[in-house]
Amino acid sequence: MANIVQFDNVGLRYGTGAETLTDLSFSLAAGSFYFLTGASGAGKTSLLRLLYLAQRPSRGVIRLFGEDAVMMPRSRLPGFRRRIGVVFQDFRLVPHLSAADNIALPLRIAGMPEAEIAEPVGEMLAWVGLADRADARPATLSGGEQQRVAIARAVIARPEMLVADEPTGNVDPEMAERLLLLFDSLNRLGTTVVVATHDLHLMNRIPSAQMMRLDKGRLLDPTGMLRHPPARAQ
């Protein structure tokens, strides 16, 4: 199975302080599902920022989709980022757009004709339980509703890789499982999924997923599984 991500001796330092991430070397197989866990402050969000190209490392090599992401010209980054769906902890919805228009953003950016947008957006709104909130602006939505809009926006274009930072932290357990099922369904269609979470119960819901654990900026991988991940059972 081909690798969609390759880190070699990657380190990340903010300013002149100690490294936030140290000596990360691992690969992620295309089409696999990964949970990223670790204590608060372990570096999970920083690692995700490297994955979705919001941050360049201080040292080391990162290859995404077979290309060197560290040396890539900034002019090419927007096109690369469109291949990655991101669920942020702080949602980052566009405040003046409705829930439906926020979800539609990736499709419009990709150039989908307007006549073809309404149906997939309506399906996503129904899936995340917000069919009756299509016209609502973010400020009128609860935190959990905003989170569901953010998730729908991240997955609607079926990205090659989905990166989610604590995506179920603001929803009830029933909706959390439903959203995880959405991620699993997307994964079965071929999307590589990386979910940062503290929720052990949710992690147990995807038994085929692999675990990545960060501890003080270092990846704990005693089995070497991330170097040679097994094929997912169909």
C-alpha positions in Angstrom: 0.0 0.0 0.0 1.4 3.4 -1.0 2.2 6.0 1.6 0.3 9.3 1.5 2.5 10.8 4.3 6.2 10.4 5.1 8.0 12.2 8.0 11.7 11.8 8.3 13.5 13.2 11.4 11.0 16.1 11.6 11.3 18.7 14.4 9.2 21.7 15.1 10.2 24.7 17.2 8.2 27.9 17.8 10.6 30.8 18.3 13.7 30.1 20.3 12.2 27.8 22.9 12.5 24.0 23.2 11.2 21.8 20.3 7.5 21.1 20.4 7.9 18.1 18.2 11.2 16.1 18.1 12.6 13.5 15.7 9.3 12.4 14.2 9.8 9.6 11.6 6.8 7.7 10.4 4.6 7.0 7.4 0.9 6.8 6.9 -0.6 4.5 4.3 -3.1 5.8 1.8 -6.6 4.7 2.7 -5.9 3.9 6.3 -7.5 5.2 9.5 -5.4 6.6 12.4 -6.2 7.9 15.9 -3.7 10.4 17.3 -3.7 10.5 21.1 -1.6 11.9 23.9 -1.9 14.2 27.0 -2.7 17.9 26.6 0.4 19.6 25.5 1.9 16.5 23.9 2.0 18.2 20.5 -1.1 16.7 18.7 -2.4 20.0 17.3 1.2 20.9 16.1 1.5 17.6 14.3 -1.8 18.1 12.6 -0.8 21.6 11.5 2.2 20.0 9.8 -0.1 17.4 8.1 -2.4 20.0 6.6 0.4 22.4 5.6 -0.4 25.2 8.0 3.1 25.0 9.5 6.5 24.2 8.0 8.8 22.1 10.2 12.0 23.6 11.7 13.9 20.6 10.4 13.5 17.3 8.6 11.6 16.1 5.5 7.8 15.8 5.0 6.5 14.2 1.9 2.7 14.4 1.1 1.1 12.7 -1.9 4.6 11.8 -3.0 6.0 15.3 -3.1 8.4 17.3 -0.8 6.0 19.6 1.2 8.9 21.4 2.9 10.5 22.7 -0.2 7.3 23.2 -2.1 6.8 26.8 -3.5 4.1 28.7 -1.6 2.3 29.2 -4.8 1.5 25.5 -4.9 0.3 25.2 -1.4 -3.4 26.2 -1.9 -3.8 23.5 -4.6 -2.3 20.9 -2.2 -4.5 22.0 0.7 -7.6 21.4 -1.4 -6.7 17.7 -1.3 -6.9 17.8 2.5 -10.1 18.2 4.6 -9.6 19.8 8.0 -11.8 19.9 11.1 -10.4 22.6 13.4 -11.0 22.8 17.2 -12.2 26.3 16.8 -14.5 25.5 13.8 -13.4 28.5 11.6 -16.7 28.9 10.0 -17.3 32.0 7.8 -19.5 34.2 10.0 -21.5 35.9 7.3 -22.4 32.7 5.4 -25.2 30.3 6.3 -24.6 26.8 7.4 -25.4 25.5 3.9 -23.0 28.0 2.3 -20.2 27.2 4.7 -20.6 23.5 3.8 -20.7 24.3 0.1 -17.4 26.3 0.2 -15.1 23.4 -0.9 -17.3 22.6 -3.8 -17.4 26.2 -5.0 -13.6 26.5 -4.6 -13.3 23.3 -6.7 -15.4 24.9 -9.4 -18.5 22.7 -9.2 -21.5 24.2 -11.1 -24.0 25.8 -8.8 -26.8 23.6 -10.1 -24.9 20.5 -8.7 -24.2 21.9 -5.3 -27.6 21.9 -3.5 -28.1 18.2 -3.5 -24.8 17.1 -1.8 -25.1 20.0 0.7 -28.6 19.0 1.6 -27.5 15.4 2.1 -24.6 16.5 4.4 -26.9 18.8 6.4 -29.3 15.8 6.9 -26.5 13.5 7.9 -25.2 15.8 10.6 -28.7 16.5 11.9 -29.0 20.1 10.7 -31.5 19.9 7.8 -33.6 22.5 9.6 -30.7 24.9 10.1 -29.5 25.3 6.6 -30.0 29.1 6.5 -28.7 29.7 10.0 -25.5 31.9 10.5 -22.8 30.5 12.7 -23.5 33.0 15.5 -27.0 31.6 15.9 -25.7 28.0 16.2 -24.6 26.2 19.3 -21.1 25.0 19.7 -22.1 21.4 18.8 -24.0 22.6 15.7 -21.0 24.7 14.6 -18.8 21.6 15.0 -21.2 19.6 12.8 -21.2 22.2 10.1 -17.4 22.3 10.2 -17.2 18.5 9.9 -19.7 18.5 7.0 -17.6 21.2 5.2 -14.4 19.1 5.7 -15.8 15.9 4.2 -18.2 17.1 1.5 -15.6 17.1 -1.3 -14.3 13.6 -0.4 -10.7 14.8 0.3 -7.8 12.4 -0.2 -6.9 13.0 3.5 -9.0 14.1 6.4 -7.4 15.7 9.5 -9.6 16.3 12.5 -8.6 17.9 15.8 -10.9 16.7 18.6 -13.9 16.6 16.2 -16.4 15.2 18.7 -15.5 17.4 21.7 -18.6 19.6 21.4 -21.3 17.0 20.6 -23.3 14.5 22.6 -22.2 10.8 22.6 -24.9 9.7 20.1 -23.8 12.4 17.6 -20.2 11.7 18.3 -20.7 8.1 17.2 -22.7 9.2 14.1 -19.9 11.6 13.1 -17.3 8.8 13.6 -19.4 6.6 11.3 -19.2 9.4 8.7 -15.4 9.4 9.0 -15.3 5.6 8.7 -17.6 5.6 5.6 -15.3 8.2 4.0 -12.3 6.1 4.9 -13.9 3.1 3.2 -14.2 5.1 0.1 -10.4 5.6 0.1 -9.8 8.7 2.2 -6.9 8.6 4.7 -8.3 9.7 8.1 -6.3 11.1 11.0 -8.4 12.0 14.1 -6.9 13.5 17.3 -9.0 12.6 20.3 -8.9 11.7 24.0 -12.1 9.6 23.7 -11.1 6.0 24.3 -14.6 4.8 23.7 -14.7 6.3 20.3 -11.3 4.8 19.4 -12.7 1.4 20.2 -15.5 1.9 17.7 -13.0 1.5 14.8 -11.1 -1.6 15.6 -9.1 -1.6 12.4 -7.7 1.9 13.1 -4.1 2.3 14.1 -3.0 4.4 17.2 -0.4 7.1 17.1 0.5 8.3 20.6 2.5 11.5 21.3 4.3 12.0 24.5 6.1 15.3 25.1 6.5 15.9 21.4 7.8 12.4 20.6 5.8 9.7 18.8 5.6 6.4 20.7 5.7 3.6 18.3 7.1 0.5 20.0 5.8 -2.0 17.4 7.0 -0.2 14.2 3.4 -0.4 13.0 3.5 3.1 11.5 6.5 2.2 9.3 4.7 -0.8 7.8 1.0 -0.5 8.4 -1.1 -3.5 7.6 -3.8 -3.5 4.9 -7.2 -2.7 6.3 -9.7 -5.6 6.3 -12.6 -5.0 3.9 
